[in-house]
Amino acid sequence: MTLNGAPVEQGIGILSMIAGGIGMFVFFLALFALMTVAMCKIYMKAGREWWEAIVPIYNVVIFFKIINKSCWNMLLFCIPIVNFIFAIIFMNQLSKKFGYESGFTVGLLFLPVIFYPILAWGDSVYIKEEGQQGVATEAGVGMPAAPVVETPMTPPVVEQTQTEPPVPPSM
């Protein structure tokens, strides 16, 4: 059977390709929206504004400020092969800034669609200074536990009552 000189099967094939293309477009648009919102939330957890995550080039400058690195490190991304190595190092710095271990870095690199939302909406706390402790880890690989809170210790006050005067030692 033909329709306007072309076989009907060809028309159905073209329609299914268009429907598949639209479906893939919607899927990747939703994925892009999820990752964009996750990055905005991560920047907000680090004490930055949400819009700083979506401005091109500026978001990389702010990313280096979040992980306490110089903005000159952006030049390392211009060197082939070296850029992959330093991208892994910088992702590790990001995961450590939120109290996670190297296992979480592997997740950020290979399953970013899962691990960036965990970083964004999880219980992790941004660690501003290198010496601070943000979250402790339990048995899981980089899974956060309760935050460590440091409080100044004061010695307990013990009241002593003397009923008898002290006896001097005998010689």
C-alpha positions, 0 to 999 in steps of 0.5 A: 500500500502506498500513500502519496507515492511512498510506502506506508511502512516508511511513513510509520518508520519516520513517525516512530523516529520523530517520536523517539527523538522527542522522547529522548529530548524530553529525557535528556532535558529532565536529566539536565534540569536535575543536574543543574538544580543539584549543582545549584543546591551544592553551591548553596550548601557551600555558602554561595548563591544558586545562580553562580552555578549556572553562569558559564566560566564564572561557575568554574571560578566559584568551584575553585573557590569552594574547594580552596584552589586558585583560579589559575588551576583553570589553565590545567583544563587546557592541557590534553590528558592532564585535564582528566587527571586534574578533574579527578583530583578536583572532584576528590577535593569536592567530595572531601569538602563535604566530608566524604571519602575517595569512594564517593569521588568514584561515584561522582565520576562514574555515576554523577546522576546519582551522586550529585543529587546525594551531595546536594540533598543528602545530610552532608555539611560543607567543611570550610576550613581544612582543619575542621571536621564536618561529618564523620563516616561510619561503615559505609564508603563515605556515607555521612554520620552525625556531625562532629561538634566541638565544645570547650571542656570545663572541669567539673566543680567539686565542692570539698568540705573539711571537717578536720584540719589537715594533720602535718606529716610526722618526722 
